[in-house]
Amino acid sequence: MSEHADAVIHVVDDDPAIRTALTRLLTRAGFTVKAYPAAGDFLVAAPDASPACLLLDLEMPGPGGLDLQRALRRLGNEVPIVFISAHQDIPKTVMAIKAGASDFLLKPIDSQALLASIETALAAATPTSSPALASDQPPATALSSREQVVLRGIVAGRLNKQIAAELAVSERTVKTCRADLMHKLNAHSLAELVIRAEPLVRTQAPV
């Protein structure tokens, strides 16, 4: 049973099979689940302010996940958002995280990773929560010049091939460097890497 069993998980996805599967999984985990086929349906429903997490598909017909995220923030709704997507879209992932998303998961979704991400999102939304970032990540000076350039590129939402062109190296080299950065920053996903990288990038001098 979840520590946040009183929370409502709102699932917004245009695929009925995904909505059904997620509703079953989350209900078994002890959550109350409400599902919507489109971003507009969620806005019209105007969910109450009870503890909640929004599980949001990135790409949908009509307004997509990023559109709904922007609309909610304009309305002052700070519900924690976990994005889900069938594709790894680096620029959109970075945009979502910079706009306050808690995580970004790829389909097919691993059930344990999803539940852990929801728990993290709900905990971070609790006023008494500890800061989400670990305090043991290395300072920017512990990264090589190449790693710093790659890190800045990732936070800027640039593609691997764009970063590779800037460094005059192969795309495979950039992918290897990104993997090294995830290890050094103890990040387990692109979304987590962006979250952990932003404070470092702000302190970096141009290389």
C-alpha positions in Angstrom: 0.0 0.0 0.0 1.3 3.4 -0.9 2.3 6.0 1.7 0.1 8.4 -0.3 -3.0 6.2 -0.6 -5.2 9.2 -0.1 -3.9 10.7 -3.3 -5.8 10.7 -6.6 -3.9 9.8 -9.7 -5.2 11.4 -12.8 -4.4 9.6 -16.1 -4.6 11.6 -19.3 -3.9 9.4 -22.4 -5.8 9.1 -25.7 -5.2 5.4 -25.9 -8.0 3.5 -24.1 -5.9 0.4 -23.7 -3.2 2.5 -21.9 -5.8 4.1 -19.7 -7.3 0.8 -18.7 -3.9 -0.8 -18.0 -2.7 2.1 -15.9 -6.0 2.4 -14.0 -5.8 -1.3 -13.1 -2.2 -1.1 -12.0 -2.7 2.0 -9.9 -5.9 0.8 -8.3 -4.2 -2.4 -7.2 -1.5 -0.2 -5.7 -4.1 1.5 -3.5 -4.7 4.7 -5.4 -7.9 6.3 -6.5 -7.7 6.7 -10.2 -9.5 9.0 -12.6 -8.9 8.7 -16.4 -9.4 11.1 -19.2 -9.0 10.6 -23.0 -7.9 14.2 -23.7 -6.3 17.2 -22.1 -9.5 19.2 -22.4 -11.4 16.6 -20.5 -9.1 17.0 -17.6 -9.5 20.8 -17.6 -13.2 20.6 -17.9 -13.4 18.1 -15.0 -11.6 20.7 -12.8 -10.3 18.2 -10.2 -10.4 19.3 -6.6 -7.2 20.2 -4.7 -6.8 16.9 -2.9 -3.4 15.3 -3.0 -2.9 14.2 -6.6 -0.5 13.4 -9.3 -1.1 13.8 -13.0 0.1 11.0 -15.3 0.2 12.7 -18.6 0.8 11.5 -22.2 3.1 13.7 -24.1 1.7 13.3 -27.6 -2.1 13.3 -28.1 -4.5 14.5 -30.9 -5.4 18.1 -30.2 -3.7 19.8 -27.2 -0.8 17.6 -26.1 0.8 17.1 -22.7 3.0 20.2 -22.8 0.0 22.3 -23.7 -1.9 21.0 -20.7 1.1 21.6 -18.5 1.3 25.2 -19.6 -2.4 25.7 -19.1 -2.3 24.3 -15.6 0.6 26.5 -14.6 -1.1 29.6 -16.0 -4.1 28.7 -13.8 -1.8 28.3 -10.8 -2.3 24.6 -10.6 0.9 23.0 -9.3 -0.2 19.4 -9.4 2.9 17.2 -9.9 3.2 15.8 -13.4 4.8 12.6 -14.6 5.0 12.5 -18.4 4.7 9.3 -20.4 5.6 8.9 -24.0 6.2 6.3 -26.7 9.3 8.2 -27.9 12.4 9.7 -26.3 12.1 13.3 -27.4 15.0 15.2 -25.8 13.9 18.8 -26.5 10.4 18.1 -25.3 11.7 16.2 -22.2 13.8 19.1 -21.3 11.0 21.6 -21.8 8.7 19.5 -19.6 11.3 19.2 -16.8 12.2 22.9 -16.9 8.5 23.7 -16.6 8.3 21.6 -13.4 7.5 18.1 -14.4 8.6 15.5 -11.9 9.6 12.7 -14.3 9.4 11.5 -17.9 8.9 7.8 -18.5 8.9 5.8 -21.8 6.3 3.3 -22.9 6.0 0.4 -22.4 6.1 1.6 -18.8 7.8 -0.5 -16.1 5.2 -0.8 -13.3 7.8 -0.5 -10.5 9.5 2.5 -12.1 6.1 4.1 -12.5 5.0 3.6 -8.9 8.3 4.8 -7.6 8.1 7.9 -9.8 4.5 8.7 -8.6 5.6 8.3 -4.9 8.5 10.7 -5.6 6.3 13.2 -7.2 3.7 13.1 -4.4 6.5 13.3 -1.7 8.1 16.3 -3.4 4.7 18.1 -3.5 4.4 17.7 0.3 5.5 20.9 2.1 7.5 18.9 4.6 9.4 17.0 2.0 13.2 17.1 1.8 14.8 18.6 -1.4 14.6 16.1 -4.3 18.2 16.5 -5.3 20.9 14.5 -3.7 23.7 16.5 -2.0 26.5 14.2 -3.1 26.6 15.0 -6.8 30.0 16.2 -7.9 30.8 19.9 -8.5 31.1 21.2 -12.1 34.8 21.2 -11.7 34.8 17.4 -11.3 33.6 17.1 -14.9 35.8 17.2 -17.9 35.6 20.1 -20.5 33.8 17.7 -22.9 31.4 16.6 -20.2 30.6 20.2 -19.4 29.8 21.0 -23.0 27.6 17.9 -23.4 25.8 18.7 -20.1 25.0 22.2 -21.3 23.8 20.8 -24.5 21.5 18.4 -22.8 20.0 21.0 -20.5 19.5 23.2 -23.6 17.5 20.4 -25.2 19.9 19.8 -28.0 20.1 16.5 -29.9 23.1 14.2 -29.6 24.0 14.9 -33.2 24.0 18.7 -32.6 26.3 18.3 -29.6 28.5 16.0 -31.6 28.8 18.6 -34.4 29.8 21.3 -31.9 32.5 19.1 -30.4 33.6 17.6 -33.8 33.1 14.1 -32.4 30.9 11.2 -33.3 27.3 10.9 -32.1 28.4 7.6 -30.4 31.0 9.5 -28.4 28.3 11.9 -27.2 26.1 9.0 -26.2 29.0 7.5 -24.2 29.7 10.8 -22.5 26.0 11.2 -21.6 26.1 7.7 -20.1 29.1 8.7 -18.0 27.3 11.9 -16.9 24.3 9.9 -15.7 26.6 7.6 -13.7 28.5 10.6 -12.2 25.3 12.5 -11.3 23.6 9.3 -10.1 20.7 9.9 -12.6 18.6 7.0 -13.8 16.8 8.7 -16.7 17.1 11.7 -19.0 14.6 13.6 -16.9 16.6 13.0 -13.7 19.8 14.0 -15.5 18.3 17.4 -16.5 17.0 18.0 -13.0 20.5 17.3 -11.5 22.4 19.1 -14.3 20.7 22.5 -14.1 22.3 23.7 -10.9 25.7 22.6 -12.2 25.2 24.3 -15.6 24.3 27.6 -13.8 27.7 27.5 -12.0 29.7 26.6 -15.0 32.0 29.1 -16.7 32.0 28.8 -20.5 34.5 26.2 -21.6 
